[in-house]
């Protein structure tokens, strides 16, 4: 089953479903989800092969979108959907294949294109697989060891949120083997699925310093999402919701509140 954090209760409007990106989790979205849940129900997910959700060899976008569809069908049958990065692609695939389930779509720093970051992401997976964790007792020691292969402290801190130190043997809360095997597909875009344009409201919000959503991608996005709007968060990169959380939250809340 998919693990989710369920906050708020406002039956007059559909819930907001949050789909995190690669190496992300529902916990990463805790503060934003809590604030958005003040006037709506918010369901934050651990995607398959992440966090406390189930593991599977299949990590295709068809499968990820199917997971989102099951959650929506079990929680009222219609939702606003927000996805970041990998979760953004899964959310787009859901909207393009099951538009009946999606009222409004928010895509955070992602476009429906293939990206060429396999070496970077593959390097992080390799670093996590190589890290000696069996005898770890503290996150600070984990960070010291991890620094030998991952130089950026922000990246280390983000990944180490998913290192389980307390409950049983020390372990990563990622199915690293499956993510490695599916990495090309995660970075790609499933052109073979039966897409029809999503005619509903869609917000593509990206970090102004991020390379993931460029101006030349707008035509491609509008071909699939004719009602797409674009907003840049100044001073933010790919992790815009962590780098500029209040600005990101304001943009999303205003979009969702519109009739």
C-alpha positions in Angstrom: 0.0 0.0 0.0 0.9 3.6 -0.4 1.8 5.4 2.8 0.0 8.8 3.1 -0.3 11.6 5.7 -3.9 12.8 5.9 -4.5 16.3 7.2 -7.5 18.7 7.4 -11.1 18.0 6.7 -13.1 20.2 4.4 -15.7 18.1 2.5 -17.0 21.0 0.5 -14.1 20.9 -1.8 -11.9 18.1 -3.2 -8.7 17.1 -1.4 -5.3 18.1 -2.5 -3.0 15.1 -3.3 0.7 15.8 -3.1 3.1 13.5 -5.1 6.8 14.0 -4.1 9.7 13.7 -6.4 12.6 11.2 -6.6 14.1 10.6 -3.2 11.3 12.7 -1.6 8.6 11.7 0.9 5.4 12.9 2.5 7.4 14.1 5.5 9.4 16.5 3.3 6.1 18.3 2.5 4.9 18.4 6.1 4.9 22.1 6.8 3.4 23.1 3.4 0.8 20.4 3.7 -0.1 21.5 7.2 -0.6 25.1 6.1 -2.6 24.2 3.0 -4.8 21.9 5.1 -6.2 24.8 7.0 -8.9 25.2 4.4 -8.9 21.8 2.7 -8.0 18.2 3.1 -4.4 17.4 2.1 -3.1 13.9 1.3 0.7 13.7 1.1 2.1 10.5 -0.3 5.2 8.4 -0.2 5.5 7.2 -3.8 6.2 3.5 -4.4 9.8 2.5 -3.6 10.0 5.5 -1.2 9.4 6.0 2.5 6.9 3.6 4.0 5.1 2.7 0.8 5.4 -0.6 -0.9 8.3 -1.7 -3.1 8.0 -2.9 -6.7 10.2 -3.6 -9.6 7.8 -1.6 -11.8 8.5 2.1 -11.4 7.0 3.3 -14.7 5.0 6.4 -15.0 1.9 4.4 -15.9 2.3 2.5 -12.6 2.9 5.7 -10.6 -0.1 7.4 -12.1 -2.1 4.3 -11.4 -1.1 4.6 -7.7 -2.3 8.2 -7.6 -5.6 7.2 -9.3 -6.2 4.5 -6.6 -5.7 7.0 -3.8 -8.1 9.5 -5.4 -10.7 6.8 -6.1 -10.6 5.8 -2.5 -10.9 9.4 -1.3 -13.9 10.9 -3.1 -13.1 10.2 -6.7 -11.8 13.7 -7.6 -8.9 15.8 -6.4 -6.6 18.6 -7.0 -3.2 17.1 -7.7 0.3 18.6 -7.1 3.5 16.9 -8.0 7.1 17.8 -7.8 9.8 16.5 -10.2 9.1 12.8 -10.6 5.8 13.3 -8.8 5.1 16.1 -11.3 5.5 13.7 -14.2 3.3 11.1 -12.5 0.7 13.8 -11.9 0.8 14.9 -15.5 0.4 11.3 -16.8 -2.6 10.9 -14.4 -4.2 14.1 -15.8 -3.6 13.1 -19.4 -5.0 9.5 -18.9 -7.6 10.0 -16.2 -8.8 13.6 -16.4 -12.0 12.6 -14.7 -10.1 12.3 -11.4 -8.3 15.7 -11.6 -9.9 19.0 -11.0 -6.8 21.2 -11.0 -3.2 20.3 -11.6 0.0 21.9 -10.1 3.3 20.8 -11.5 6.4 21.9 -9.6 9.6 22.3 -11.6 9.0 19.7 -14.2 8.1 19.4 -17.9 6.9 16.5 -20.0 10.3 15.9 -21.6 13.3 13.6 -21.2 16.1 14.9 -19.0 19.8 14.0 -19.2 20.7 13.9 -15.5 21.3 10.1 -15.3 24.9 10.5 -14.1 23.9 12.9 -11.3 21.0 10.8 -10.0 22.8 7.5 -10.6 25.8 8.9 -8.7 23.5 9.6 -5.7 22.1 6.1 -5.8 25.6 4.6 -6.0 26.7 6.8 -3.1 23.8 5.6 -0.9 24.4 1.9 -1.9 28.1 2.3 -1.0 27.6 4.0 2.3 28.5 1.8 5.3 25.4 2.1 7.5 25.2 -1.2 9.5 27.0 0.3 12.6 25.6 3.9 12.4 24.0 5.3 15.6 23.7 9.0 14.7 22.8 11.1 11.7 25.8 13.3 12.3 28.1 10.3 11.8 26.1 9.3 8.7 26.6 12.8 7.3 30.4 12.7 8.0 30.7 9.4 6.1 28.3 10.5 3.3 30.4 13.7 2.8 33.2 11.6 1.3 31.0 10.9 -1.8 28.3 13.6 -1.7 29.9 17.1 -1.3 26.8 19.3 -1.1 25.5 19.5 2.5 22.0 20.3 1.4 21.8 17.2 -0.8 23.2 15.1 2.0 20.7 16.5 4.5 17.8 15.8 2.1 18.8 12.2 1.4 19.6 11.5 5.1 16.0 12.3 6.0 15.2 8.9 4.5 17.9 6.9 6.5 16.1 4.9 9.2 18.2 4.9 12.3 15.6 4.0 15.0 13.2 1.3 14.0 15.1 -2.0 13.5 18.3 -2.3 11.4 19.7 0.9 9.9 18.4 1.1 6.3 17.5 3.4 3.5 13.8 3.9 3.0 14.3 3.7 -0.7 14.2 0.6 -3.0 17.6 1.7 -4.5 17.9 -1.4 -6.7 14.5 -0.6 -8.4 15.2 3.1 -8.7 18.6 2.4 -10.3 17.0 -0.1 -12.7 14.3 2.4 -13.7 16.3 5.6 -13.7 16.2 6.1 -17.5 12.5 5.8 -17.4 12.2 8.2 -14.5 14.2 10.8 -16.3 12.3 10.1 -19.5 8.7 10.7 -20.6 6.3 7.9 -21.6 5.5 8.9 -25.2 3.8 5.5 -25.8 0.8 6.2 -23.5 -2.6 7.1 -25.0 -2.6 10.8 -24.0 -5.4 13.3 -24.7 -4.8 16.9 -23.8 -5.9 17.8 -20.2 -8.4 20.7 -20.6 -8.5 21.7 -16.9 -6.6 24.4 -15.0 -2.9 23.6 -14.8 -0.2 25.6 -13.0 3.5 25.0 -13.9 5.5 26.7 -11.1 9.3 26.5 -11.3 12.4 27.9 -9.7 13.8 30.9 -11.6 17.3 29.4 -11.1 16.3 25.9 -12.2 17.1 24.4 -15.6 14.1 22.0 -15.6 11.5 24.3 -17.1 12.8 26.5 -19.9 10.9 28.9 -22.0 11.3 26.7 -25.1 9.4 24.0 -23.3 6.2 26.1 -22.9 4.9 25.1 -26.4 5.3 21.4 -25.6 3.5 21.9 -22.3 0.7 23.9 -23.8 0.2 21.2 -26.4 -0.7 18.8 -23.7 -2.1 21.3 -21.2 -3.9 24.0 -23.2 -4.8 26.0 -20.0 -1.3 25.9 -18.6 -0.1 28.9 -16.6 3.5 29.5 -15.8 5.0 31.1 -12.6 8.6 31.4 -11.6 9.7 31.6 -7.9 12.6 34.0 -7.7 15.7 32.9 -5.9 14.7 29.2 -6.1 16.1 26.2 -7.9 14.7 22.8 -8.4 13.8 22.3 -4.7 11.6 25.4 -4.8 9.2 24.2 -2.1 12.1 23.8 0.3 14.1 26.9 -0.8 11.2 29.4 -0.9 8.3 27.6 0.9 6.2 30.6 1.8 6.3 32.0 -1.8 5.6 28.6 -3.2 2.7 28.0 -0.8 1.2 31.4 -1.7 1.3 30.8 -5.4 -0.3 27.3 -5.1 -3.0 28.4 -2.6 -4.1 31.3 -4.8 -4.3 29.1 -7.8 -6.3 26.4 -6.0 -8.7 29.0 -4.5 -9.7 30.4 -7.9 -13.1 29.4 -9.3 
